[in-house]
Amino acid sequence: MLKEANVAATHVLADFNRTLASAEALLKERPVVPSLTDALIKRMAEFYYASPLMKRRGKRGPASSQSSKVLLRS
């Protein structure tokens, strides 16, 4: 019975370690934009309102993913 408990405990500890690693990854600092320029706000609004239109038209290929990359670069 002790051997079975030890085997089960290793799997539980492995899951717990994965959970801790995921939580630590969430704590890492992310780049933050301290202030938004008018141009960036305009680009964000254009992207926000254009996204549903692109989805409705079925444009989900490289062009739509590229537009999100352009928005995030600044």
PDB file of N, CA, C and O in Angstrom, chain B, residues numbered from 101:
ATOM      1  N   MET B 101       0.825  -1.192   0.000  1.00  0.00           N
ATOM      2  CA  MET B 101       0.000   0.000   0.000  1.00  0.00           C
ATOM      3  C   MET B 101       0.873   1.261   0.000  1.00  0.00           C
ATOM      4  O   MET B 101       0.534   2.242  -0.663  1.00  0.00           O
ATOM      5  N   LEU B 102       1.965   1.248   0.718  1.00  0.00           N
ATOM      6  CA  LEU B 102       2.877   2.393   0.759  1.00  0.00           C
ATOM      7  C   LEU B 102       3.489   2.641  -0.613  1.00  0.00           C
ATOM      8  O   LEU B 102       3.664   3.790  -1.021  1.00  0.00           O
ATOM      9  N   LYS B 103       3.815   1.561  -1.327  1.00  0.00           N
ATOM     10  CA  LYS B 103       4.401   1.690  -2.657  1.00  0.00           C
ATOM     11  C   LYS B 103       3.408   2.348  -3.615  1.00  0.00           C
ATOM     12  O   LYS B 103       3.788   3.200  -4.418  1.00  0.00           O
ATOM     13  N   GLU B 104       2.137   1.951  -3.529  1.00  0.00           N
ATOM     14  CA  GLU B 104       1.100   2.546  -4.377  1.00  0.00           C
ATOM     15  C   GLU B 104       0.929   4.032  -4.070  1.00  0.00           C
ATOM     16  O   GLU B 104       0.736   4.840  -4.978  1.00  0.00           O
ATOM     17  N   ALA B 105       0.998   4.382  -2.808  1.00  0.00           N
ATOM     18  CA  ALA B 105       0.874   5.787  -2.411  1.00  0.00           C
ATOM     19  C   ALA B 105       2.054   6.600  -2.939  1.00  0.00           C
ATOM     20  O   ALA B 105       1.876   7.730  -3.393  1.00  0.00           O
ATOM     21  N   ASN B 106       3.241   6.037  -2.882  1.00  0.00           N
ATOM     22  CA  ASN B 106       4.423   6.740  -3.399  1.00  0.00           C
ATOM     23  C   ASN B 106       4.330   6.946  -4.902  1.00  0.00           C
ATOM     24  O   ASN B 106       4.709   8.002  -5.409  1.00  0.00           O
ATOM     25  N   VAL B 107       3.834   5.954  -5.613  1.00  0.00           N
ATOM     26  CA  VAL B 107       3.672   6.079  -7.065  1.00  0.00           C
ATOM     27  C   VAL B 107       2.641   7.164  -7.381  1.00  0.00           C
ATOM     28  O   VAL B 107       2.858   8.001  -8.256  1.00  0.00           O
ATOM     29  N   ALA B 108       1.533   7.139  -6.670  1.00  0.00           N
ATOM     30  CA  ALA B 108       0.498   8.153  -6.886  1.00  0.00           C
ATOM     31  C   ALA B 108       1.016   9.539  -6.528  1.00  0.00           C
ATOM     32  O   ALA B 108       0.695  10.519  -7.200  1.00  0.00           O
ATOM     33  N   ALA B 109       1.809   9.620  -5.478  1.00  0.00           N
ATOM     34  CA  ALA B 109       2.331  10.916  -5.033  1.00  0.00           C
ATOM     35  C   ALA B 109       3.258  11.524  -6.074  1.00  0.00           C
ATOM     36  O   ALA B 109       3.272  12.744  -6.236  1.00  0.00           O
ATOM     37  N   THR B 110       4.030  10.713  -6.783  1.00  0.00           N
ATOM     38  CA  THR B 110       4.932  11.275  -7.794  1.00  0.00           C
ATOM     39  C   THR B 110       4.142  11.933  -8.922  1.00  0.00           C
ATOM     40  O   THR B 110       4.544  12.976  -9.438  1.00  0.00           O
ATOM     41  N   HIS B 111       3.022  11.327  -9.302  1.00  0.00           N
ATOM     42  CA  HIS B 111       2.200  11.919 -10.358  1.00  0.00           C
ATOM     43  C   HIS B 111       1.552  13.215  -9.870  1.00  0.00           C
ATOM     44  O   HIS B 111       1.469  14.191 -10.615  1.00  0.00           O
ATOM     45  N   VAL B 112       1.102  13.222  -8.639  1.00  0.00           N
ATOM     46  CA  VAL B 112       0.490  14.420  -8.074  1.00  0.00           C
ATOM     47  C   VAL B 112       1.523  15.533  -7.972  1.00  0.00           C
ATOM     48  O   VAL B 112       1.227  16.685  -8.289  1.00  0.00           O
ATOM     49  N   LEU B 113       2.727  15.199  -7.533  1.00  0.00           N
ATOM     50  CA  LEU B 113       3.789  16.211  -7.429  1.00  0.00           C
ATOM     51  C   LEU B 113       4.178  16.749  -8.805  1.00  0.00           C
ATOM     52  O   LEU B 113       4.455  17.939  -8.950  1.00  0.00           O
ATOM     53  N   ALA B 114       4.199  15.888  -9.802  1.00  0.00           N
ATOM     54  CA  ALA B 114       4.527  16.344 -11.153  1.00  0.00           C
ATOM     55  C   ALA B 114       3.470  17.335 -11.650  1.00  0.00           C
ATOM     56  O   ALA B 114       3.806  18.365 -12.234  1.00  0.00           O
ATOM     57  N   ASP B 115       2.198  17.021 -11.417  1.00  0.00           N
ATOM     58  CA  ASP B 115       1.127  17.953 -11.801  1.00  0.00           C
ATOM     59  C   ASP B 115       1.241  19.265 -11.039  1.00  0.00           C
ATOM     60  O   ASP B 115       1.050  20.343 -11.603  1.00  0.00           O
ATOM     61  N   PHE B 116       1.553  19.164  -9.756  1.00  0.00           N
ATOM     62  CA  PHE B 116       1.691  20.356  -8.935  1.00  0.00           C
ATOM     63  C   PHE B 116       2.852  21.221  -9.431  1.00  0.00           C
ATOM     64  O   PHE B 116       2.740  22.446  -9.478  1.00  0.00           O
ATOM     65  N   ASN B 117       3.958  20.586  -9.797  1.00  0.00           N
ATOM     66  CA  ASN B 117       5.108  21.337 -10.313  1.00  0.00           C
ATOM     67  C   ASN B 117       4.778  22.033 -11.628  1.00  0.00           C
ATOM     68  O   ASN B 117       5.226  23.154 -11.869  1.00  0.00           O
ATOM     69  N   ARG B 118       3.990  21.367 -12.485  1.00  0.00           N
ATOM     70  CA  ARG B 118       3.564  22.013 -13.733  1.00  0.00           C
ATOM     71  C   ARG B 118       2.675  23.220 -13.440  1.00  0.00           C
ATOM     72  O   ARG B 118       2.788  24.258 -14.092  1.00  0.00           O
ATOM     73  N   THR B 119       1.799  23.076 -12.462  1.00  0.00           N
ATOM     74  CA  THR B 119       0.920  24.185 -12.090  1.00  0.00           C
ATOM     75  C   THR B 119       1.736  25.357 -11.555  1.00  0.00           C
ATOM     76  O   THR B 119       1.474  26.510 -11.897  1.00  0.00           O
ATOM     77  N   LEU B 120       2.717  25.061 -10.722  1.00  0.00           N
ATOM     78  CA  LEU B 120       3.580  26.126 -10.190  1.00  0.00           C
ATOM     79  C   LEU B 120       4.362  26.812 -11.303  1.00  0.00           C
ATOM     80  O   LEU B 120       4.500  28.035 -11.298  1.00  0.00           O
ATOM     81  N   ALA B 121       4.870  26.047 -12.246  1.00  0.00           N
ATOM     82  CA  ALA B 121       5.613  26.626 -13.362  1.00  0.00           C
ATOM     83  C   ALA B 121       4.717  27.544 -14.189  1.00  0.00           C
ATOM     84  O   ALA B 121       5.152  28.608 -14.630  1.00  0.00           O
ATOM     85  N   SER B 122       3.478  27.136 -14.398  1.00  0.00           N
ATOM     86  CA  SER B 122       2.534  27.982 -15.145  1.00  0.00           C
ATOM     87  C   SER B 122       2.253  29.277 -14.392  1.00  0.00           C
ATOM     88  O   SER B 122       2.177  30.350 -14.990  1.00  0.00           O
ATOM     89  N   ALA B 123       2.101  29.166 -13.080  1.00  0.00           N
ATOM     90  CA  ALA B 123       1.843  30.361 -12.263  1.00  0.00           C
ATOM     91  C   ALA B 123       3.042  31.292 -12.274  1.00  0.00           C
ATOM     92  O   ALA B 123       2.875  32.510 -12.346  1.00  0.00           O
ATOM     93  N   GLU B 124       4.237  30.745 -12.205  1.00  0.00           N
ATOM     94  CA  GLU B 124       5.443  31.588 -12.246  1.00  0.00           C
ATOM     95  C   GLU B 124       5.578  32.287 -13.585  1.00  0.00           C
ATOM     96  O   GLU B 124       6.033  33.429 -13.648  1.00  0.00           O
ATOM     97  N   ALA B 125       5.189  31.614 -14.654  1.00  0.00           N
ATOM     98  CA  ALA B 125       5.246  32.233 -15.981  1.00  0.00           C
ATOM     99  C   ALA B 125       4.301  33.431 -16.057  1.00  0.00           C
ATOM    100  O   ALA B 125       4.597  34.410 -16.742  1.00  0.00           O
ATOM    101  N   LEU B 126       3.175  33.361 -15.362  1.00  0.00           N
ATOM    102  CA  LEU B 126       2.230  34.480 -15.361  1.00  0.00           C
ATOM    103  C   LEU B 126       2.768  35.684 -14.600  1.00  0.00           C
ATOM    104  O   LEU B 126       2.349  36.815 -14.845  1.00  0.00           O
ATOM    105  N   LEU B 127       3.687  35.447 -13.687  1.00  0.00           N
ATOM    106  CA  LEU B 127       4.236  36.534 -12.881  1.00  0.00           C
ATOM    107  C   LEU B 127       5.335  37.322 -13.585  1.00  0.00           C
ATOM    108  O   LEU B 127       5.718  38.397 -13.122  1.00  0.00           O
ATOM    109  N   LYS B 128       5.847  36.801 -14.700  1.00  0.00           N
ATOM    110  CA  LYS B 128       6.902  37.503 -15.423  1.00  0.00           C
ATOM    111  C   LYS B 128       6.376  38.843 -15.929  1.00  0.00           C
ATOM    112  O   LYS B 128       5.215  38.974 -16.316  1.00  0.00           O
ATOM    113  N   GLU B 129       7.262  39.824 -15.914  1.00  0.00           N
ATOM    114  CA  GLU B 129       6.857  41.152 -16.365  1.00  0.00           C
ATOM    115  C   GLU B 129       6.631  41.151 -17.867  1.00  0.00           C
ATOM    116  O   GLU B 129       7.355  40.509 -18.627  1.00  0.00           O
ATOM    117  N   ARG B 130       5.626  41.872 -18.263  1.00  0.00           N
ATOM    118  CA  ARG B 130       5.313  42.029 -19.677  1.00  0.00           C
ATOM    119  C   ARG B 130       5.562  43.473 -20.064  1.00  0.00           C
ATOM    120  O   ARG B 130       5.423  44.374 -19.238  1.00  0.00           O
ATOM    121  N   PRO B 131       5.933  43.698 -21.324  1.00  0.00           N
ATOM    122  CA  PRO B 131       6.151  45.080 -21.754  1.00  0.00           C
ATOM    123  C   PRO B 131       4.856  45.891 -21.653  1.00  0.00           C
ATOM    124  O   PRO B 131       3.786  45.425 -22.043  1.00  0.00           O
ATOM    125  N   VAL B 132       4.972  47.079 -21.138  1.00  0.00           N
ATOM    126  CA  VAL B 132       3.804  47.945 -20.951  1.00  0.00           C
ATOM    127  C   VAL B 132       4.056  49.264 -21.665  1.00  0.00           C
ATOM    128  O   VAL B 132       5.148  49.827 -21.597  1.00  0.00           O
ATOM    129  N   VAL B 133       3.044  49.735 -22.336  1.00  0.00           N
ATOM    130  CA  VAL B 133       3.126  51.037 -22.991  1.00  0.00           C
ATOM    131  C   VAL B 133       2.665  52.069 -21.963  1.00  0.00           C
ATOM    132  O   VAL B 133       1.505  52.043 -21.553  1.00  0.00           O
ATOM    133  N   PRO B 134       3.550  52.980 -21.538  1.00  0.00           N
ATOM    134  CA  PRO B 134       3.168  53.932 -20.487  1.00  0.00           C
ATOM    135  C   PRO B 134       2.096  54.925 -20.919  1.00  0.00           C
ATOM    136  O   PRO B 134       1.287  55.357 -20.099  1.00  0.00           O
ATOM    137  N   SER B 135       2.082  55.288 -22.185  1.00  0.00           N
ATOM    138  CA  SER B 135       1.040  56.197 -22.668  1.00  0.00           C
ATOM    139  C   SER B 135       0.778  55.880 -24.137  1.00  0.00           C
ATOM    140  O   SER B 135       1.655  55.405 -24.858  1.00  0.00           O
ATOM    141  N   LEU B 136      -0.441  56.154 -24.551  1.00  0.00           N
ATOM    142  CA  LEU B 136      -0.837  55.881 -25.928  1.00  0.00           C
ATOM    143  C   LEU B 136      -0.865  57.173 -26.726  1.00  0.00           C
ATOM    144  O   LEU B 136      -1.413  58.185 -26.291  1.00  0.00           O
ATOM    145  N   THR B 137      -0.261  57.112 -27.901  1.00  0.00           N
ATOM    146  CA  THR B 137      -0.304  58.273 -28.782  1.00  0.00           C
ATOM    147  C   THR B 137      -1.630  58.270 -29.536  1.00  0.00           C
ATOM    148  O   THR B 137      -2.309  57.245 -29.612  1.00  0.00           O
ATOM    149  N   ASP B 138      -1.984  59.398 -30.081  1.00  0.00           N
ATOM    150  CA  ASP B 138      -3.218  59.488 -30.866  1.00  0.00           C
ATOM    151  C   ASP B 138      -3.174  58.541 -32.064  1.00  0.00           C
ATOM    152  O   ASP B 138      -4.181  57.923 -32.412  1.00  0.00           O
ATOM    153  N   ALA B 139      -2.003  58.431 -32.690  1.00  0.00           N
ATOM    154  CA  ALA B 139      -1.868  57.550 -33.849  1.00  0.00           C
ATOM    155  C   ALA B 139      -2.086  56.090 -33.450  1.00  0.00           C
ATOM    156  O   ALA B 139      -2.733  55.341 -34.182  1.00  0.00           O
ATOM    157  N   LEU B 140      -1.558  55.684 -32.306  1.00  0.00           N
ATOM    158  CA  LEU B 140      -1.725  54.308 -31.851  1.00  0.00           C
ATOM    159  C   LEU B 140      -3.177  54.022 -31.494  1.00  0.00           C
ATOM    160  O   LEU B 140      -3.688  52.941 -31.789  1.00  0.00           O
ATOM    161  N   ILE B 141      -3.839  54.971 -30.868  1.00  0.00           N
ATOM    162  CA  ILE B 141      -5.259  54.803 -30.543  1.00  0.00           C
ATOM    163  C   ILE B 141      -6.078  54.647 -31.820  1.00  0.00           C
ATOM    164  O   ILE B 141      -6.990  53.821 -31.880  1.00  0.00           O
ATOM    165  N   LYS B 142      -5.755  55.435 -32.835  1.00  0.00           N
ATOM    166  CA  LYS B 142      -6.469  55.343 -34.097  1.00  0.00           C
ATOM    167  C   LYS B 142      -6.240  53.979 -34.748  1.00  0.00           C
ATOM    168  O   LYS B 142      -7.187  53.373 -35.249  1.00  0.00           O
ATOM    169  N   ARG B 143      -4.989  53.484 -34.748  1.00  0.00           N
ATOM    170  CA  ARG B 143      -4.688  52.175 -35.326  1.00  0.00           C
ATOM    171  C   ARG B 143      -5.405  51.071 -34.567  1.00  0.00           C
ATOM    172  O   ARG B 143      -5.889  50.119 -35.179  1.00  0.00           O
ATOM    173  N   MET B 144      -5.482  51.181 -33.247  1.00  0.00           N
ATOM    174  CA  MET B 144      -6.171  50.171 -32.444  1.00  0.00           C
ATOM    175  C   MET B 144      -7.668  50.161 -32.775  1.00  0.00           C
ATOM    176  O   MET B 144      -8.274  49.097 -32.899  1.00  0.00           O
ATOM    177  N   ALA B 145      -8.251  51.338 -32.914  1.00  0.00           N
ATOM    178  CA  ALA B 145      -9.676  51.436 -33.239  1.00  0.00           C
ATOM    179  C   ALA B 145      -9.955  50.858 -34.622  1.00  0.00           C
ATOM    180  O   ALA B 145     -10.939  50.142 -34.810  1.00  0.00           O
ATOM    181  N   GLU B 146      -9.098  51.165 -35.586  1.00  0.00           N
ATOM    182  CA  GLU B 146      -9.277  50.626 -36.930  1.00  0.00           C
ATOM    183  C   GLU B 146      -9.201  49.109 -36.916  1.00  0.00           C
ATOM    184  O   GLU B 146     -10.000  48.436 -37.568  1.00  0.00           O
ATOM    185  N   PHE B 147      -8.249  48.574 -36.180  1.00  0.00           N
ATOM    186  CA  PHE B 147      -8.111  47.122 -36.098  1.00  0.00           C
ATOM    187  C   PHE B 147      -9.317  46.501 -35.406  1.00  0.00           C
ATOM    188  O   PHE B 147      -9.826  45.468 -35.840  1.00  0.00           O
ATOM    189  N   TYR B 148      -9.769  47.135 -34.330  1.00  0.00           N
ATOM    190  CA  TYR B 148     -10.906  46.616 -33.562  1.00  0.00           C
ATOM    191  C   TYR B 148     -12.160  46.530 -34.423  1.00  0.00           C
ATOM    192  O   TYR B 148     -12.869  45.523 -34.401  1.00  0.00           O
ATOM    193  N   TYR B 149     -12.429  47.585 -35.177  1.00  0.00           N
ATOM    194  CA  TYR B 149     -13.642  47.610 -35.982  1.00  0.00           C
ATOM    195  C   TYR B 149     -13.490  46.831 -37.286  1.00  0.00           C
ATOM    196  O   TYR B 149     -14.494  46.398 -37.850  1.00  0.00           O
ATOM    197  N   ALA B 150     -12.281  46.641 -37.777  1.00  0.00           N
ATOM    198  CA  ALA B 150     -12.070  45.899 -39.017  1.00  0.00           C
ATOM    199  C   ALA B 150     -12.058  44.392 -38.779  1.00  0.00           C
ATOM    200  O   ALA B 150     -12.366  43.629 -39.694  1.00  0.00           O
ATOM    201  N   SER B 151     -11.712  43.948 -37.583  1.00  0.00           N
ATOM    202  CA  SER B 151     -11.615  42.509 -37.311  1.00  0.00           C
ATOM    203  C   SER B 151     -12.906  41.757 -37.593  1.00  0.00           C
ATOM    204  O   SER B 151     -12.862  40.740 -38.286  1.00  0.00           O
ATOM    205  N   PRO B 152     -14.059  42.204 -37.090  1.00  0.00           N
ATOM    206  CA  PRO B 152     -15.303  41.465 -37.397  1.00  0.00           C
ATOM    207  C   PRO B 152     -15.614  41.448 -38.891  1.00  0.00           C
ATOM    208  O   PRO B 152     -16.148  40.467 -39.408  1.00  0.00           O
ATOM    209  N   LEU B 153     -15.280  42.533 -39.579  1.00  0.00           N
ATOM    210  CA  LEU B 153     -15.530  42.581 -41.017  1.00  0.00           C
ATOM    211  C   LEU B 153     -14.670  41.568 -41.754  1.00  0.00           C
ATOM    212  O   LEU B 153     -15.140  40.901 -42.676  1.00  0.00           O
ATOM    213  N   MET B 154     -13.400  41.452 -41.346  1.00  0.00           N
ATOM    214  CA  MET B 154     -12.511  40.485 -41.987  1.00  0.00           C
ATOM    215  C   MET B 154     -13.004  39.064 -41.734  1.00  0.00           C
ATOM    216  O   MET B 154     -12.934  38.217 -42.625  1.00  0.00           O
ATOM    217  N   LYS B 155     -13.503  38.796 -40.528  1.00  0.00           N
ATOM    218  CA  LYS B 155     -13.997  37.461 -40.218  1.00  0.00           C
ATOM    219  C   LYS B 155     -15.241  37.140 -41.041  1.00  0.00           C
ATOM    220  O   LYS B 155     -15.389  36.023 -41.536  1.00  0.00           O
ATOM    221  N   ARG B 156     -16.133  38.115 -41.187  1.00  0.00           N
ATOM    222  CA  ARG B 156     -17.357  37.883 -41.949  1.00  0.00           C
ATOM    223  C   ARG B 156     -17.055  37.610 -43.415  1.00  0.00           C
ATOM    224  O   ARG B 156     -17.734  36.810 -44.059  1.00  0.00           O
ATOM    225  N   ARG B 157     -16.036  38.278 -43.934  1.00  0.00           N
ATOM    226  CA  ARG B 157     -15.686  38.093 -45.343  1.00  0.00           C
ATOM    227  C   ARG B 157     -14.837  36.848 -45.559  1.00  0.00           C
ATOM    228  O   ARG B 157     -14.551  36.479 -46.699  1.00  0.00           O
ATOM    229  N   GLY B 158     -14.438  36.205 -44.482  1.00  0.00           N
ATOM    230  CA  GLY B 158     -13.674  34.976 -44.605  1.00  0.00           C
ATOM    231  C   GLY B 158     -12.189  35.181 -44.806  1.00  0.00           C
ATOM    232  O   GLY B 158     -11.490  34.251 -45.210  1.00  0.00           O
ATOM    233  N   LYS B 159     -11.695  36.363 -44.538  1.00  0.00           N
ATOM    234  CA  LYS B 159     -10.271  36.633 -44.710  1.00  0.00           C
ATOM    235  C   LYS B 159      -9.541  36.303 -43.416  1.00  0.00           C
ATOM    236  O   LYS B 159      -9.341  37.164 -42.558  1.00  0.00           O
ATOM    237  N   ARG B 160      -9.152  35.055 -43.295  1.00  0.00           N
ATOM    238  CA  ARG B 160      -8.452  34.634 -42.084  1.00  0.00           C
ATOM    239  C   ARG B 160      -7.043  34.169 -42.395  1.00  0.00           C
ATOM    240  O   ARG B 160      -6.388  33.562 -41.548  1.00  0.00           O
ATOM    241  N   GLY B 161      -6.583  34.439 -43.566  1.00  0.00           N
ATOM    242  CA  GLY B 161      -5.266  33.975 -43.983  1.00  0.00           C
ATOM    243  C   GLY B 161      -4.162  34.887 -43.512  1.00  0.00           C
ATOM    244  O   GLY B 161      -4.314  35.593 -42.515  1.00  0.00           O
ATOM    245  N   PRO B 162      -3.051  34.878 -44.223  1.00  0.00           N
ATOM    246  CA  PRO B 162      -1.885  35.663 -43.816  1.00  0.00           C
ATOM    247  C   PRO B 162      -2.154  37.157 -43.735  1.00  0.00           C
ATOM    248  O   PRO B 162      -1.537  37.841 -42.917  1.00  0.00           O
ATOM    249  N   ALA B 163      -3.044  37.680 -44.548  1.00  0.00           N
ATOM    250  CA  ALA B 163      -3.299  39.120 -44.531  1.00  0.00           C
ATOM    251  C   ALA B 163      -3.878  39.561 -43.193  1.00  0.00           C
ATOM    252  O   ALA B 163      -3.472  40.592 -42.658  1.00  0.00           O
ATOM    253  N   SER B 164      -4.823  38.794 -42.643  1.00  0.00           N
ATOM    254  CA  SER B 164      -5.429  39.200 -41.385  1.00  0.00           C
ATOM    255  C   SER B 164      -4.467  39.031 -40.224  1.00  0.00           C
ATOM    256  O   SER B 164      -4.460  39.851 -39.306  1.00  0.00           O
ATOM    257  N   SER B 165      -3.648  37.976 -40.245  1.00  0.00           N
ATOM    258  CA  SER B 165      -2.681  37.808 -39.163  1.00  0.00           C
ATOM    259  C   SER B 165      -1.581  38.842 -39.282  1.00  0.00           C
ATOM    260  O   SER B 165      -1.013  39.272 -38.278  1.00  0.00           O
ATOM    261  N   GLN B 166      -1.279  39.243 -40.512  1.00  0.00           N
ATOM    262  CA  GLN B 166      -0.251  40.252 -40.710  1.00  0.00           C
ATOM    263  C   GLN B 166      -0.734  41.607 -40.203  1.00  0.00           C
ATOM    264  O   GLN B 166       0.064  42.388 -39.685  1.00  0.00           O
ATOM    265  N   SER B 167      -2.013  41.897 -40.341  1.00  0.00           N
ATOM    266  CA  SER B 167      -2.525  43.174 -39.869  1.00  0.00           C
ATOM    267  C   SER B 167      -2.414  43.286 -38.350  1.00  0.00           C
ATOM    268  O   SER B 167      -2.187  44.376 -37.825  1.00  0.00           O
ATOM    269  N   SER B 168      -2.571  42.171 -37.646  1.00  0.00           N
ATOM    270  CA  SER B 168      -2.424  42.228 -36.193  1.00  0.00           C
ATOM    271  C   SER B 168      -0.973  42.443 -35.812  1.00  0.00           C
ATOM    272  O   SER B 168      -0.691  43.104 -34.812  1.00  0.00           O
ATOM    273  N   LYS B 169      -0.047  41.898 -36.587  1.00  0.00           N
ATOM    274  CA  LYS B 169       1.383  42.106 -36.308  1.00  0.00           C
ATOM    275  C   LYS B 169       1.749  43.562 -36.526  1.00  0.00           C
ATOM    276  O   LYS B 169       2.532  44.128 -35.763  1.00  0.00           O
ATOM    277  N   VAL B 170       1.185  44.178 -37.568  1.00  0.00           N
ATOM    278  CA  VAL B 170       1.475  45.586 -37.850  1.00  0.00           C
ATOM    279  C   VAL B 170       0.950  46.447 -36.718  1.00  0.00           C
ATOM    280  O   VAL B 170       1.603  47.411 -36.319  1.00  0.00           O
ATOM    281  N   LEU B 171      -0.222  46.112 -36.194  1.00  0.00           N
ATOM    282  CA  LEU B 171      -0.806  46.889 -35.111  1.00  0.00           C
ATOM    283  C   LEU B 171       0.063  46.824 -33.863  1.00  0.00           C
ATOM    284  O   LEU B 171       0.254  47.833 -33.184  1.00  0.00           O
ATOM    285  N   LEU B 172       0.584  45.657 -33.563  1.00  0.00           N
ATOM    286  CA  LEU B 172       1.337  45.480 -32.329  1.00  0.00           C
ATOM    287  C   LEU B 172       2.726  46.091 -32.399  1.00  0.00           C
ATOM    288  O   LEU B 172       3.329  46.390 -31.369  1.00  0.00           O
ATOM    289  N   ARG B 173       3.238  46.279 -33.619  1.00  0.00           N
ATOM    290  CA  ARG B 173       4.544  46.934 -33.742  1.00  0.00           C
ATOM    291  C   ARG B 173       4.376  48.436 -33.628  1.00  0.00           C
ATOM    292  O   ARG B 173       3.500  49.019 -34.268  1.00  0.00           O
ATOM    293  N   SER B 174       5.203  49.058 -32.823  1.00  0.00           N
ATOM    294  CA  SER B 174       5.154  50.527 -32.775  1.00  0.00           C
ATOM    295  C   SER B 174       6.362  51.068 -32.077  1.00  0.00           C
ATOM    296  O   SER B 174       6.502  52.283 -31.937  1.00  0.00           O
TER     297      SER B 174
END
